[in-house]
Amino acid sequence: MLREAPPQSKSSGTLDPKPTPSETLDPKDWDDIRALGHRMLDDMIDYVADIRERPVWQPIPDGVRARFHTALPRAASDLGEVYREFTDFIVPYATGNVHPGFMGWVHGGGSAVGMLAEMLAAGLNANLGGRDHMPIEVERQIVEWTRQMFGFPDSASGIFVTGTSMANLMAVLVARTAALGRSVRHHGLGGDGAVLTAYASTASHGCISKAMDIAGFGSDALHCVQVDRYHRIDVEALRAKIALDRWAGLKPFLVVGSAGTVDIGAIDDLAALSALCREEGLWFHVDGAFGALGILSPELAPRLAGIEGADSIALDFHKWGQVPYDAGFLLVRDGVRHRDAFAAPAAYLRREIRGLAANSPWPCDLGPDLSRGFRALKTWFTLKAYGTEKLGAVIARTCALARYLEARILAEPQLELMAPVQLNIVCFRYRAPEANEVNGDIVIDIQESGVAVPSTTLLGGELAIRAAIVNHRTDVGDIDALISAVLEFGAQRSSSRDDRVLQVEQSPPLAM
């Protein structure tokens, strides 16, 4: 028999029988937020349409930076005031990769189509970890299209991730499970795992070494192989290194080829790497962060020959694909091995043959994330709205602009080309004494001027100005503006150093 609950004392408070309004984050007046939303959309379209009227980048004033070190907001604020803070203090100090003068790093320029798609995705607020809903079918559509791009079989699987750094890590984990079996997920690397070795070129991205670290092998398990003058991995040196490591008792399991190296955009001989990996029984992964999408250009696709033989490919739709950040992607030839590396049954992820829990496997079986945004929608919109022929033409044009920049450099006696131009990345410098210091200052001067944003890299110990032409808005005039800025600031920096040297030479001797 249930006991009657004791009456509450006045000191402990009494239950209020009166209903209270429900708490919600929806607006009280939908017309008000609709009007502000239209204004936001118009402002962002104007921002992109008029981007050339803005500096590429500008330093953040101390006062602006200080505004973002305030206390946690406890009370509500007017949405219009919040938006005004965004327009006044965030928009003017963005990275600048929407601007056609941004050439510093391999950042895509985005598009108005992608921006609108991102808004639609936010409205749906879909979680693409699993369940049976149409957003996952959109992602599966992109997987199918990507398989077609690279000539992968129908059994291949794919998944959207934040970017190629994550995709490369996941590829290492898939290769690890393929080499050691599913038991590695329960027992760890153990003795066999301790002697596994992977291979990449000395020009490969640093995230490959980090992936080996995170995957438990340690970065020393990545053996870096020398490159030729075009920064492509030396395949014969790789073959010899694999043989030597086997003789020493190590167990090679993975080779990472590059389709567009970070420094100069070199593409390894993917066909030769694919053949070598088949001979040696090794997993062949391609880091194609930006270069893999060159497959969409009839002009560039032949240079990617062999990529169709990869076991996995990592790429970013948010680079050459011009999809707004972020939209990384991992494609795996063997979907079963992909699932073996990540699928983990759980009671709360029970699968059914009908209802919302149907239609497995789910994306959470193919990666570490259960909560996943609708990255596929902006990619789907981009591919549908522009088509691969248009995107391929944009990609080819960035390479043509790189060749134009190369010609401008070769025509200027004061400039020096530092590496062969292979895709869309050009490395050069201003000729001057103390060239490393001078060119480092030139790059910062140009960035602070707002005219353009190049970056720097080191090639053979020499600092180079690096221009990565990725943005579909970049034109010949932007290349000319970069060259003019390098020459102008280079002359200023060289002159100031000459003045300092002259002052030192003419200064009186120190008193004894």
JOUR-V935639 format. One record per residue. N is the residue number from 1. RES is the residue in three letters. PSI is psi in whole degrees, -180 to 180 (none if undefined). Layout:
BEGIN
n=(N & N)
res=(RES & RES)
psi=(PSI & PSI)
END
This chain:
BEGIN
n=(1 & 2 & 3 & 4 & 5 & 6 & 7 & 8 & 9 & 10 & 11 & 12 & 13 & 14 & 15 & 16 & 17 & 18 & 19 & 20 & 21 & 22 & 23 & 24 & 25 & 26 & 27 & 28 & 29 & 30 & 31 & 32 & 33 & 34 & 35 & 36 & 37 & 38 & 39 & 40 & 41 & 42 & 43 & 44 & 45 & 46 & 47 & 48 & 49 & 50 & 51 & 52 & 53 & 54 & 55 & 56 & 57 & 58 & 59 & 60 & 61 & 62 & 63 & 64 & 65 & 66 & 67 & 68 & 69 & 70 & 71 & 72 & 73 & 74 & 75 & 76 & 77 & 78 & 79 & 80 & 81 & 82 & 83 & 84 & 85 & 86 & 87 & 88 & 89 & 90 & 91 & 92 & 93 & 94 & 95 & 96 & 97 & 98 & 99 & 100 & 101 & 102 & 103 & 104 & 105 & 106 & 107 & 108 & 109 & 110 & 111 & 112 & 113 & 114 & 115 & 116 & 117 & 118 & 119 & 120 & 121 & 122 & 123 & 124 & 125 & 126 & 127 & 128 & 129 & 130 & 131 & 132 & 133 & 134 & 135 & 136 & 137 & 138 & 139 & 140 & 141 & 142 & 143 & 144 & 145 & 146 & 147 & 148 & 149 & 150 & 151 & 152 & 153 & 154 & 155 & 156 & 157 & 158 & 159 & 160 & 161 & 162 & 163 & 164 & 165 & 166 & 167 & 168 & 169 & 170 & 171 & 172 & 173 & 174 & 175 & 176 & 177 & 178 & 179 & 180 & 181 & 182 & 183 & 184 & 185 & 186 & 187 & 188 & 189 & 190 & 191 & 192 & 193 & 194 & 195 & 196 & 197 & 198 & 199 & 200 & 201 & 202 & 203 & 204 & 205 & 206 & 207 & 208 & 209 & 210 & 211 & 212 & 213 & 214 & 215 & 216 & 217 & 218 & 219 & 220 & 221 & 222 & 223 & 224 & 225 & 226 & 227 & 228 & 229 & 230 & 231 & 232 & 233 & 234 & 235 & 236 & 237 & 238 & 239 & 240 & 241 & 242 & 243 & 244 & 245 & 246 & 247 & 248 & 249 & 250 & 251 & 252 & 253 & 254 & 255 & 256 & 257 & 258 & 259 & 260 & 261 & 262 & 263 & 264 & 265 & 266 & 267 & 268 & 269 & 270 & 271 & 272 & 273 & 274 & 275 & 276 & 277 & 278 & 279 & 280 & 281 & 282 & 283 & 284 & 285 & 286 & 287 & 288 & 289 & 290 & 291 & 292 & 293 & 294 & 295 & 296 & 297 & 298 & 299 & 300 & 301 & 302 & 303 & 304 & 305 & 306 & 307 & 308 & 309 & 310 & 311 & 312 & 313 & 314 & 315 & 316 & 317 & 318 & 319 & 320 & 321 & 322 & 323 & 324 & 325 & 326 & 327 & 328 & 329 & 330 & 331 & 332 & 333 & 334 & 335 & 336 & 337 & 338 & 339 & 340 & 341 & 342 & 343 & 344 & 345 & 346 & 347 & 348 & 349 & 350 & 351 & 352 & 353 & 354 & 355 & 356 & 357 & 358 & 359 & 360 & 361 & 362 & 363 & 364 & 365 & 366 & 367 & 368 & 369 & 370 & 371 & 372 & 373 & 374 & 375 & 376 & 377 & 378 & 379 & 380 & 381 & 382 & 383 & 384 & 385 & 386 & 387 & 388 & 389 & 390 & 391 & 392 & 393 & 394 & 395 & 396 & 397 & 398 & 399 & 400 & 401 & 402 & 403 & 404 & 405 & 406 & 407 & 408 & 409 & 410 & 411 & 412 & 413 & 414 & 415 & 416 & 417 & 418 & 419 & 420 & 421 & 422 & 423 & 424 & 425 & 426 & 427 & 428 & 429 & 430 & 431 & 432 & 433 & 434 & 435 & 436 & 437 & 438 & 439 & 440 & 441 & 442 & 443 & 444 & 445 & 446 & 447 & 448 & 449 & 450 & 451 & 452 & 453 & 454 & 455 & 456 & 457 & 458 & 459 & 460 & 461 & 462 & 463 & 464 & 465 & 466 & 467 & 468 & 469 & 470 & 471 & 472 & 473 & 474 & 475 & 476 & 477 & 478 & 479 & 480 & 481 & 482 & 483 & 484 & 485 & 486 & 487 & 488 & 489 & 490 & 491 & 492 & 493 & 494 & 495 & 496 & 497 & 498 & 499 & 500 & 501 & 502 & 503 & 504 & 505 & 506 & 507 & 508 & 509 & 510 & 511 & 512)
res=(MET & LEU & ARG & GLU & ALA & PRO & PRO & GLN & SER & LYS & SER & SER & GLY & THR & LEU & ASP & PRO & LYS & PRO & THR & PRO & SER & GLU & THR & LEU & ASP & PRO & LYS & ASP & TRP & ASP & ASP & ILE & ARG & ALA & LEU & GLY & HIS & ARG & MET & LEU & ASP & ASP & MET & ILE & ASP & TYR & VAL & ALA & ASP & ILE & ARG & GLU & ARG & PRO & VAL & TRP & GLN & PRO & ILE & PRO & ASP & GLY & VAL & ARG & ALA & ARG & PHE & HIS & THR & ALA & LEU & PRO & ARG & ALA & ALA & SER & ASP & LEU & GLY & GLU & VAL & TYR & ARG & GLU & PHE & THR & ASP & PHE & ILE & VAL & PRO & TYR & ALA & THR & GLY & ASN & VAL & HIS & PRO & GLY & PHE & MET & GLY & TRP & VAL & HIS & GLY & GLY & GLY & SER & ALA & VAL & GLY & MET & LEU & ALA & GLU & MET & LEU & ALA & ALA & GLY & LEU & ASN & ALA & ASN & LEU & GLY & GLY & ARG & ASP & HIS & MET & PRO & ILE & GLU & VAL & GLU & ARG & GLN & ILE & VAL & GLU & TRP & THR & ARG & GLN & MET & PHE & GLY & PHE & PRO & ASP & SER & ALA & SER & GLY & ILE & PHE & VAL & THR & GLY & THR & SER & MET & ALA & ASN & LEU & MET & ALA & VAL & LEU & VAL & ALA & ARG & THR & ALA & ALA & LEU & GLY & ARG & SER & VAL & ARG & HIS & HIS & GLY & LEU & GLY & GLY & ASP & GLY & ALA & VAL & LEU & THR & ALA & TYR & ALA & SER & THR & ALA & SER & HIS & GLY & CYS & ILE & SER & LYS & ALA & MET & ASP & ILE & ALA & GLY & PHE & GLY & SER & ASP & ALA & LEU & HIS & CYS & VAL & GLN & VAL & ASP & ARG & TYR & HIS & ARG & ILE & ASP & VAL & GLU & ALA & LEU & ARG & ALA & LYS & ILE & ALA & LEU & ASP & ARG & TRP & ALA & GLY & LEU & LYS & PRO & PHE & LEU & VAL & VAL & GLY & SER & ALA & GLY & THR & VAL & ASP & ILE & GLY & ALA & ILE & ASP & ASP & LEU & ALA & ALA & LEU & SER & ALA & LEU & CYS & ARG & GLU & GLU & GLY & LEU & TRP & PHE & HIS & VAL & ASP & GLY & ALA & PHE & GLY & ALA & LEU & GLY & ILE & LEU & SER & PRO & GLU & LEU & ALA & PRO & ARG & LEU & ALA & GLY & ILE & GLU & GLY & ALA & ASP & SER & ILE & ALA & LEU & ASP & PHE & HIS & LYS & TRP & GLY & GLN & VAL & PRO & TYR & ASP & ALA & GLY & PHE & LEU & LEU & VAL & ARG & ASP & GLY & VAL & ARG & HIS & ARG & ASP & ALA & PHE & ALA & ALA & PRO & ALA & ALA & TYR & LEU & ARG & ARG & GLU & ILE & ARG & GLY & LEU & ALA & ALA & ASN & SER & PRO & TRP & PRO & CYS & ASP & LEU & GLY & PRO & ASP & LEU & SER & ARG & GLY & PHE & ARG & ALA & LEU & LYS & THR & TRP & PHE & THR & LEU & LYS & ALA & TYR & GLY & THR & GLU & LYS & LEU & GLY & ALA & VAL & ILE & ALA & ARG & THR & CYS & ALA & LEU & ALA & ARG & TYR & LEU & GLU & ALA & ARG & ILE & LEU & ALA & GLU & PRO & GLN & LEU & GLU & LEU & MET & ALA & PRO & VAL & GLN & LEU & ASN & ILE & VAL & CYS & PHE & ARG & TYR & ARG & ALA & PRO & GLU & ALA & ASN & GLU & VAL & ASN & GLY & ASP & ILE & VAL & ILE & ASP & ILE & GLN & GLU & SER & GLY & VAL & ALA & VAL & PRO & SER & THR & THR & LEU & LEU & GLY & GLY & GLU & LEU & ALA & ILE & ARG & ALA & ALA & ILE & VAL & ASN & HIS & ARG & THR & ASP & VAL & GLY & ASP & ILE & ASP & ALA & LEU & ILE & SER & ALA & VAL & LEU & GLU & PHE & GLY & ALA & GLN & ARG & SER & SER & SER & ARG & ASP & ASP & ARG & VAL & LEU & GLN & VAL & GLU & GLN & SER & PRO & PRO & LEU & ALA & MET)
psi=(132 & 137 & 148 & 134 & 138 & 147 & 146 & 139 & 158 & -32 & -26 & -2 & 156 & 154 & 133 & 115 & -14 & 134 & 145 & 149 & 141 & 144 & 131 & 157 & 1 & 150 & 152 & -33 & 107 & -27 & -36 & -47 & -29 & -44 & -44 & -37 & -42 & -38 & -44 & -45 & -45 & -41 & -42 & -33 & -41 & -38 & -46 & -43 & -35 & 23 & -30 & -20 & -7 & 156 & 151 & -47 & 153 & 147 & 150 & 119 & 150 & -39 & -37 & -44 & -37 & -28 & -22 & 27 & 38 & 173 & 159 & 127 & 127 & -39 & 162 & 155 & 155 & 131 & -37 & -39 & -39 & -43 & -37 & -38 & -38 & -49 & -35 & -33 & -7 & -52 & -46 & -16 & 34 & 172 & -40 & 3 & -8 & -27 & 140 & -17 & 1 & 115 & 18 & -45 & 170 & 78 & 131 & 161 & -6 & -175 & 161 & -37 & -47 & -37 & -45 & -40 & -37 & -37 & -43 & -41 & -40 & -36 & -40 & -33 & 44 & 142 & 116 & 29 & -38 & -161 & 172 & 89 & 161 & -34 & -35 & -34 & -34 & -44 & -40 & -32 & -42 & -39 & -45 & -44 & -39 & -37 & -43 & -39 & -43 & 7 & 31 & 156 & 166 & -23 & -5 & 155 & 162 & 163 & 143 & 141 & -177 & -43 & -179 & -27 & -45 & -41 & -39 & -41 & -46 & -36 & -40 & -40 & -37 & -44 & -37 & -46 & -37 & -35 & -37 & -8 & 166 & -23 & -23 & -27 & -20 & -38 & -8 & -176 & -42 & -162 & -44 & -41 & -28 & -19 & 8 & 139 & 147 & 165 & 140 & 170 & 164 & -15 & 4 & 161 & 147 & -19 & -19 & -45 & -41 & -38 & -42 & -37 & -54 & -34 & -5 & -2 & -29 & 144 & -23 & -17 & -9 & 116 & 117 & 134 & 144 & 161 & 163 & -173 & -17 & 11 & 25 & 146 & 139 & 104 & -39 & -37 & -38 & -46 & -43 & -39 & -41 & -45 & -43 & -41 & -38 & -43 & -33 & 2 & 5 & 165 & 93 & 140 & -14 & 136 & 131 & 116 & 155 & 131 & 78 & 83 & 157 & -33 & -51 & 2 & 30 & 148 & 121 & 163 & 88 & -33 & -44 & -40 & -41 & -45 & -41 & -42 & -36 & -41 & -40 & -5 & 40 & 152 & 130 & 111 & 141 & 121 & 99 & 41 & -56 & -33 & -26 & -34 & -4 & -15 & -20 & -12 & 120 & -28 & -37 & -25 & -40 & -26 & -12 & 13 & 131 & -19 & -25 & -16 & 3 & 153 & -26 & 152 & 134 & 137 & 166 & 118 & -18 & 5 & -104 & -22 & -11 & 19 & 139 & 149 & 147 & 152 & 66 & 165 & 141 & 128 & 129 & 128 & -45 & 101 & -30 & -45 & -35 & -48 & -36 & -30 & -19 & -26 & 136 & 109 & 146 & 148 & -37 & -4 & 29 & 135 & 143 & 168 & -9 & 169 & -176 & -21 & 21 & -177 & 49 & 164 & 158 & 164 & -29 & -14 & -7 & 7 & 179 & -14 & 135 & -38 & 118 & 136 & 173 & 59 & -28 & -28 & -46 & -29 & -41 & -46 & -44 & -47 & -39 & -44 & -37 & -33 & 155 & -27 & -43 & -45 & -40 & -38 & -39 & -44 & -47 & -34 & -36 & -34 & -36 & -39 & -35 & -39 & -35 & -43 & -41 & -44 & -39 & -40 & -46 & -23 & -9 & 113 & -27 & -7 & 154 & 127 & 132 & -16 & 155 & 139 & 115 & -35 & -107 & 12 & 131 & 126 & 125 & -180 & 165 & 129 & 123 & 153 & 152 & 49 & -37 & -46 & -43 & -47 & -32 & -42 & -38 & -46 & -44 & -39 & -45 & -42 & -46 & -22 & -22 & 1 & -43 & 168 & 92 & 177 & -170 & 158 & 168 & 127 & 110 & 33 & -5 & 132 & 131 & 148 & 128 & 123 & 114 & 111 & 102 & -35 & 131 & -14 & -18 & 138 & 178 & -39 & -34 & -35 & -44 & -40 & -38 & -48 & -45 & -41 & -41 & -44 & -42 & -52 & -30 & -43 & -41 & -45 & -41 & -40 & -43 & -36 & -40 & -40 & -41 & -40 & -42 & -41 & -40 & -43 & -33 & -5 & 145 & 156 & 153 & 143 & 141 & none)
END
